[in-house]
Amino acid sequence: MIWNFYFSGILYGRIREENETLTIQSLNIETGCLGEEKAFKEEENSFFQRLCSRDIRGFFSKKERYEEEISRGKEGFVLNGERFTRRREEAYVLRNRKFPLDLFYENGKIWAVLMSGRDYTGVLVKEGLEERTVLSRWTKAYPDENSFGVCFWGTEMVQTRDGESLASDVYLPAVKSATAGQQRWPAVLIRTPYGKRRGVEVYYRFVQRGYAVVIQDVRGREDSTGEWMPQHYEIEDGDDTLNWIAAQPWSDGTVGMTGGSYLGYVQWAAAASGNPHLKAMLSSVCAGSAFADLPRRGGCFNSGMLAWGFAMSEQRMRPELMAQDNWDEILDIRPIQTIPQKALGHEVPFLTEWLKHKDMDDFWEKGKYSLQGTTQGRYLTGGVPPVRFSM
């Protein structure tokens, strides 16, 4: 039995299931071609886990038990702590999980697995049944698909107007032709405080579709210089980065942005600059402005921001600092300004600064992307005409 794994419509792996053994032909990211068939071991599986946050090998190890439960025909079932409910007599969907699985079945047998994320969809499907899934939409969108390989162009330091340097990784479609160095591509920009190499695999799909991809550490994070003050410099830095991209020899001057949470916020901040090169945005679960969302909601400091603040307290993200065993005791510490020192053993400069500004003042205004009637607000009120930018 052959199963094909597609990520955003691109074939990433061809898996052979035979006599309880698994082999795989994985996509060579650099060439854009499937490699040789080999045993599907943990090394190959780890790439798919980074790509779609799912354990593909783990699915196959549980597939028979899933099908036993499906064959019972109940409205739902629980297996190893996973709770599934039936949907429209065609699928069992996994509940209460950040990265769920939708098991599509027929006559008690699974024929496809849908794996959705914020801005992507992975599909594992029995070979030949692709058109019964959402993949049929990709076929219509890209009837003559030619998936490019991914070329890491290098790390560039984008200069800001006030002299800081923003570390930016550039990835370009791999083209084997005499004119490869002269080709210009639309670009996808990702600006992140969490590290430009973290989860980079999920962005390869844009390069494979013919886009340049720029992933940047925001000011003060990882390899970028300057002060890390969340939301404070993102309008100007986004504007400077868009101008830098448009000036590159590989750029056609058009840029789209994507990402969620803080990566969603920086898109609106860049848009508020009125930059003419920004043509599209895919902003999900977006962080809002101060006094409306975070870090203050209606003026009251959002205690949940302390966990995020702990994780972002050093130049490189430390997510393990969010998992404090004594949060109830930490939140009782007074005065509030001393919490980082007493809980972490050191001050967190941006938290200290946040707590100084109890009113809606110029400090908070600087990071507000929804200003109306100002230079920052002109994009959001129609300053840039819409253009088609297919992603």
Secondary structure by P-SEA (a helix, b strand, c coil): cbbbbbccccccbbbbbcccbbbbbccccccccccccccccaaaaaaaaaaccccaaaaaaaaaaaaaaaaacccccccccbbbbbccccbbbbccccbbbbbbbccccccbbbbbcccbbbbbbcccccccccaaaaaaaccbbbbbbbbccbbbbbbcccbbbbbbbbbbccccccccccbbbbbbbbbbcccccccccccccccccbbbbbbbbccccccccccccccccaaaaaaaaaaaaaaccccccbbbbbbcaaaaaaaaaaaaaccccccccccccbbbccccccccccccccccaaaaaaaaccccccccccccccaaaaaaccccccccccccccccaaaaaaaacccccaaaaaaccccccccccccccccbbbbbbcc
